[in-house]
Amino acid sequence: MTTERIDAVRDRTLRSLAAARGEQLNGFTQVSEEAVVERELDAALPREGAEADSPLRGRALAVKDNIHAAGLRNTAATPALADFEPEADAPALARLRRRGMVVIGKTNMHELALGVTGSHTAIGPVANPVDPLRVTGGSSAGSGAIVSAGVCEYSLGSDTGGSTRIPAAFTDIWGYRPSTGRYDEEGGTSIAFSRDTIGPMTASLDGLIELDRALARTADTAVAAAPVARIGYDPADLELCDEPVAAAFHAALEAIAAANDCELVEAPLEALNRVARGFDPELGAQELAPSLRSYLASSERLPSLERVVEQLVDPHTAHMIEESIEATAGGVWTGTWHRLMNETARLRAAYLRLLGERGIVATLRPTTPILPRPVADVLAMGVAERGALFGRTTHFVGFATLIGAPSLSLPLGPLLGHSMTGLLLESAPGTDVELLALGRRAEAALRSGG
């Protein structure tokens, strides 16, 4: 790298840090000290004339506040964890640090990652840069907002039931849930052992692919793509969406159908989705309290589950945890969980069978069936209304989390002009590289169609 290039990368990261200190979105729970960032930049950037071994070297990264980052508190946006500072980075974050990324702060999130709006956190709602009157989506609300606002290009969220992809759609950025197990999953505040995963959220597909390549635990072998990709969709999805989302999805289907390298094929996706939604709530209740209790037992400096519950700020979060405690006799793993794991295995097999029978390589759905709701409306909702909103918002994104499939949310605002909506591209577990490559085809088709 030349001196000019090194200085440009340094200046860009320091500008991101300054923007993080001055942002008005409530997107950060804490921001890194300038001296720390300077020191990390000195260590990360190569000497003049030396080639950088990673395109991420020296780049600014924002990290969701339920992913451990050494030197910064891990609050999970809940009062009882406000002072907890982990001793080490989560393994996934450590991989990015080794490639030279520099953490500029921890991002605000829906309390304990148990909400889809980003409106209920220990320090207040995250503002949506696209429309401040509407919610940002969650639970990775801050990670979406700061990328959308241009504070930095790269952020990490976490995704258990849609938490990277929902805010990505609502804030017009890219969000990704990898195949379960693709990234290291330790070192974070767990709420569902079988589904928790870190997920990249970025300003571009290229940036997302760079993060995925760095985070993946094994090197991927390139697979030649077919000249024409057959992609499944379900016309019934249009009927489940608010009118603006249905219009955006219809426009996306038309643009992709017009592409020379894509072919759309009808497939009964909603039939499989009904099966998933039939047992998803029970699985959530079986995993939540035991997973959280196990995490809290991992350090003597962490509080008990009971103390966390006593200090919760979100009534809906409290309701979900209390239901889980009751369903699991105080937060203990039960045989019911094993039965539900068999349900997910059968669902995964059914999805793979559908791909094979229809000759399709991926499926296409809206990211969410609704536009983000007004913040004032959400804050006025009771627990039952919040529960209904949770179910509606996650209608499409929950399926991939159950079967461990990769799931990419493409932003239809920048690509097609339909702001605060996303397009969900999914494929078989383990086909992350192929899915992201297909994302490039879809991106090109959408840009041509827009």
N, C-alpha and C positions, 0 to 999 in steps of 0.2 A: 504494500500500500504506500502511496505517496504521502508526504506530510500534509498536503492539502486534503486528501481523502480522510486521513486519520483525524484531522482537525474538524472536518465536516461531520463525521460520525459523533465525535465528542460534543460538538456544539448542538447537534440535534438532540442528543440525550439530555444535555443540560437544559435545553429549552423545554423538553418534556417535563423535567423535574420542576422547573419554574412554573410551567402551566399547571402541574399537579398542585403546587402550593397555592395557586391563585384561582383554581377552578371553583365555580359556584354551583356545582351539581350535587354536592354532598356525596360525591362518588368515591372518596377515599375515607377510610377510618384512620389512617396514619400515612405520613409521607416520609421517605427516607431522608436522613441528614445529608446535606450537600457534601460535607467532608467525606462521608462514607461512599457516596456515589463517585466522587472524584478519585478516591483511592481504588475503587473497583474498576473504573475506566482505565486508570494507569496500568492496572494488572491485566486488563482484558485486551487492550488494543495492541497490535503488533508494532514492532519498531519500523521505522521508515525503510522501505525496500522489501520487507518481508511480506509474504502473501498471507492474508487472513485465511484460516482453515475453515471458517464458517461464516456464512452471510449474516449470522446473528451477532457476530462479535461487536461488542460495544453498544448494542441496541437496548433501548429502554423497554422494560417489562413491568406491567402492573399485575399483581397477584391477589386473587380473591382471599378474603380474610378468614377462610377455613382451611387454607393450605399452609403448612408450616414454612416459615422463612426465618432463618437465623438472624437475630438482631432486631426483629420486629415482633410485636405482640400478635397472637392468634386469637381474636375475640369471637369469631363466628357471629359477630353483630348481636351478642347477647350479654347482659350485664355481668353474669357470674364468671365469665371468662375474660373480663376486661383487662386483667393484669397478667394473663398467662403469656409468657414468652418462651417458645420452644428452644431447645438447645441446638437443634440442627435443622437444616433444610429438609423438606420432603424429598425423597429420592428423585422424583420427576423434576422438581425445581433444581436440584443439584446438577442434573444433566444439562440444564439450560445455562446454569452458571459456568459450568466447565466449558461451554461453547461461547462464553464471553458475554452473555446477557447480563444486564444490570437492573436490579429491582429498584423501582422508584417509589413504591408504596404498596399498601394493602388496600384492596377495594371493598367498599361497602356492599352489603348483601342482605337479602331477606333473612330474618333471624333464624339461625341454625340451618339455613338452606331449606326451610320448610314452607316456602311460599313462592308464588309465581308472579308477584306484582312488584316487589322491591319497595313496597310502601311501609313495611313494618320492620324497622331495625332499631338497634339501641340508640342510634344517633339521628334517626328520622329518615323520611323517604329520600330515595335517589331521584333526581330530576331527569326527565327524558329530554335529551338535547334536540330531538326532532320536534317534539311538542311538549313543553313543560307542564301543560295541564293534564297530560296523560301519564299513566304509570310506565315505568321502564321495563317491566317484566322481571322475572326472577327465576331462580334465586340469585343468579350472577349479575345483579343489577348494575353495580358499580363498574364491573369489568366491561359491560356493554356500553355504558354511558361514556366512560372516559375515552374509549376507542372511537365511538361515534362523534364525540366532540373534538377529536383530533389531538387530544392530549398526548397519546402515543399510539403506535401502530399495532402493538402486540399486548395481549393480556391473557391470563389464565383464569378460567372459571372452573366450576365443577358441575357435573351433570349426573343426577340420580333419576329424575323423571322428566327432564326437559330443560334443566336450569341454565345451560349454555345457549340452547337453540331458541328458546322463547325470547329472552332479552335481545338476542341477535336480530330476530325478526322485527321486534318492536323498535329497535334503534338503527335499523338499516345497515347492519354489518354482517360479517361472516361468523358463523358459529358451528362448532363440530363436537360431536360425541363419537369417540373412537370405538372400535370393537372392544368389548369388555376384556380387560387384561392386556391390552396393547401397551398401555403405559403403566409405570409403577404407581400403585394406588395407596401406598402407606404414607403416613405423615400428614394426615388431614382429619378434620372433625367428621367422623363417620355417622351416617344416618341409615345406611342400607348396604351391608357388606356385599351383597350379590350384585349391586347396581352402581355404587359410587365409582366415579372416575373423574379425573381431571379432563378438561376440555379446552382447546384453544379458541380464542375469540380475537378476530383480527379485522383490519381495514381492507384486506385484499385476500383473494384465494391464494396467490403466490406466497404471501406471508403465512397463511394458515398451513400450507404444505411444508414450508420451512420449519415451522414449529412441530408439526407432526413427525417429520423426518428426525428431528432432534430428540423428540420424546419417546419414540418407538423403542422398545426394549431389544428388538432384533432387527437386523438389516433385511430390507425387503428385496425380493427378486422381481425384476421387471417382467410383466406379463404383456404380451402383445394383445392389443385391443382389436376387436372385430371392426371392419370398415363401417358397419352400421350397428349402433347399440339399440337393442330392443328394450324399451322401458315400460313398465306396467303402471297403469293409473286406474282409478275407480271413478266413473262419472257420478256415483252416489255422493262422493265427497263434496261436490258443489252444493248439494242440497243441505249440507250440515253447516255451511258457512254463512256468516253475515254477508250482506250484499257486496260491500267493497272488497272483502276477501275473495268471494266467489268470482267477482270480476277480474281480480288480479290472477287467480288461479287459471281461469279460462284463457286469459291473455297469454299466460306462461305456456299452457298446453298448445295453443296455436303457434307460438314462436318455436317451440321445440319440435312440433310436428312438421314445420316447414323446413327444418334443418336437413341437409343431405345425409348427415351421419347419425341421425337418430330416427327411431320409429316407435310410435306409441302403440301400446297394446292394452286393451281393456282387461282388468283383473279384479276379482272380488276381494279387495283389501279390507273393506269395512266388515265383511263377515268374520275375518280373522281378528279384526280389532275388537269386535264385540266379545269374542272369547277372552281376549286379553283383559278387557275392562271388567269382565266378570270376576276375576280373581286378583286383579292388581291392588285394590284397596286392602284386601286381607293380607297380602304379602307385605304391603307397606306397614301395616300394624304389627305384623310378626317380626319385622326387622328393625323398626325404628328404635324402640327402647333398648333392646339388647345390644344393638350396634353402638348406640350412644353411650350406654353404660360401660361397654368394653373400652371405648375410646377414653372415657373419663378415668378409667382404672389404669391407664397406661403411664400415668405420671403422678407422683405424690403431690405435685403442685397444682393438679387439677381438682376441681370441686366434685362432690357427689352429684348424681343425677337429681336427687331430691332438692339439692341447693340450686341447681340450674333451673328446675321447674319453679321454685319459689320466686325467682327473680325475672321470669320471662316478661317481655313487654307486649307480645302479640297474643291475643286471646285464641286465635285460630291455631297457632303453634302449640300453645298450652293444651288445647283440646286434642290435637293429634297425638301428642306425647302421652297424655293421660289415657286416651283410648288404647294406645299401644301397651302401656303399663298394665292396664286391665286385661288385655287380650293375652298377655304373656306372663301372667302371675308375677308382676313386679319387674319385668324386663329380663326374663330368662329364655334362652333358646328352647323351643319346643319341637315335638315331632311334626306339628302342623307345617313348620317351615320346610321340612323335607318333602312333604306332600306337594307343597307349592312349587318347590324346585322341579319336581317331576312335571308339573303343569307347564312350567316355562320350557322344559325340554320338548314336550309334545308340541307346544306352540312354535318353537324354533324349527322342528321337523316339518310342520305344516307349511311354514313360510318357505323353506327350502324346496319342498315339494311343489309349491305354487310356482316358484321361479323356474323349476325344471319343466313342469307341464306346459307353461305358457312360453317357454323359450326366452325368458327375459333376464337381463343382468342386474336390474335395479327396479325400484318402485319410486313413484313420485306422488307427493301429497302436499297440501298446504302445511306450513309449520304449525300454525294455530288457526282455528276457525273464526277467530274474532280479532278486531282491532284492540289495541290497549285501551282499557277503560279509564275514564277520568279519575284522577287521584282523589278528588273530593268524594266521589261516589264510593270508591273502595274504602276510604277511611270511615265512611258512615255505615258500612255493611256490618251485620251481625255475623256470628260464627257460621250459621247455616248458609247464609248468602255467600260468604267467603268460600265455604266448602263447594258450593255449586259452581262458583267462578273457577276454582282450582280444577274441578273436573272438566269443565268446558275448555279451559285454556290448554290443558294437557291432552286433549282428545286424540291428537295425532302423534305427538312426540313420545308418548308413553310406550308404544309398541316396541321400538328398537331397544329401549332400556331393558325390557323383559327378556328378549331373546339374545341380547349381547351384540346387536348388529351396529355397524357404523352408520352414522346419520349426519348429514350435512345440511345446514340451513343456508340457502342462498338468499341474499337481500333483494327483494323485488323493487325497492325504492330506487337505488342506483341503477339497476339493470333494466327495469321496465317502467319506472315512474309511478309505481304503486307503493307509496311509502308506508312504513310500519307493518309490512307483510313479508312473509318469507316462503320459500319453496323448499320442501323437505325431500332430499334425495337419499335413498337408503339401499343397502344391498346385503348380501349374505355375510355373516360373521367371518372376520378374517380377510375380507377383500377391501381393506382400507385404501391401499394404493390404487387399485382399480376404480374405486368409487371416487376418489379425489381427481383422478384423470378424467372420469366421466363428468365430474363437476366442471372441468374446463370446457368440455363440449357444450354442456348446458349453459354455461356463462356466455360463450360465444353466440349460441342460438338466441339467448335472451337479449343480448346487446343488439343483435341484428333485428330482432323483432321489436325492440323499443324505439 
